[in-house]
Amino acid sequence: MALSPLNQRRWRNFKRNRRAFWSLIIFVIAFGVSLFAEVLANDRPIVVSYRGEIYTPVFSFYPETAFGGDFKTEADYKDPVVQCLIRTGGVDLCFDAPEEIIQEVAAGTFSEDGFYKGWALWPLIPYAYNTPVDRPGAAPLPPSAQNWLGTDDRKRDVVARVLYGFRLSIFFTLIVTTLASVVGIIAGAVQGYFGGWLDLIFQRVIEIWGATPSLYIIIILFAVLGRSFWLLVFLTVLFGWTALVGVVRAEFLRARNLEYVRAAKALGVSNRTIMFRHMLPNAMVATVTMLPFIVTGTISTLAGLDFLGFGLPSTAPSLGELTLQAKQNLQAPWLGFTAFFTFAIMLSLLVFIFEGVRDAFDPRKTFS
């Protein structure tokens, strides 16, 4: 669908803001890479060829019996016996041979002609966010060729947790920001457009709601209902929708008596059409100005709750939980540096992008 001339001008203004434009490119690449986290970081192969058939363990469940094993539980693809079964087509050698032969077959160094019948393609990082790393030493382990950013205090690969945690944080932020913005814009538009007693009563409700100790309510509800992603989204939107009400209300109060609004009313245009087709676009500059604060605030809220232990479930990949581990393991500086640079880069990119969006919507801004 072709863009309108107005939106084409906004897009040109955004591209002329080099910092915002390149921040968008870097962020899209980083987020796009994180969308394929299961393919890039996993403790299961991407593709397995066994007896001429193709299996995709990353996306599907396969019992060990599917590869000639004895158990109906999911195959442990890092087990030398399972690797031997895949390579040999499930022959009895994998059960009866000495351990060193099994290891050679699993590693692909056993060179009997016509012996191999299968292969496995592994991800770049052979660990998921919750996979224990098989390395000697006490956790957390320092960076190495096996674990580029080391491990946390439970011997889980830090790169894998950052990759999954980045995706989860962005999804959470996008969902919360979208829902909170929609509710806040509608509430502010209704207040500013109609004014009077509706505006007065609504303002008192918002003042009371804003004074509610949201952290205590979240802690209480999590204690009763248990921690979950969607419950945290609901509670964050519930206490975050008021952020845009003030700026939208002010813009609608200013514009409600302008000539074009009076003319639309005189022509019999509906209130909804006037509010959201004619008045809202003129309030978008002030609205977009607040978005960087909402986005960064949402990410900080998620990280803060995870840091305190009242955020996402303990099994979820969490950047806030990584920060907590950095605090509790000062002898492992790689955890602190990883958490700091992840948050710093992510928040900086988002702020630069939304600054560019804000300036693109402002007709007074031009770029050379």
Secondary structure, DSSP 8 states (H G I E B T S, - for coil): ----HHHHHHHHHHHH-HHHHHHHHHHHHHHHHHHTHHHHB-SS-SEEEETTEEE-TTTS--BGGGGT-S-SSB--TTSHHHHHHHHHTS-THHHHS-HHHHHHHHHT----TT---EEEE--SB---TT-B---SSSSS----SSSTT-B-TTSBBHHHHHHHHHHHHHHHHHHHHHHHHHHHHHHHHHHHHH-HHHHHHHHHHHHHHHTS-HHHHHHHHHHHH---HHHHHHHHHHHHGGGTHHHHHHHHHHHTTSHHHHHHHHTT--HHHIIIIIIHHHHHHHHHHHHHHHHHHHHHHHHHHHHHT-SS-TTS--HHHHHHHHHH-TT-HHHHHHHHHHHHHHHHHHHHHHHHHHHHH-TT----
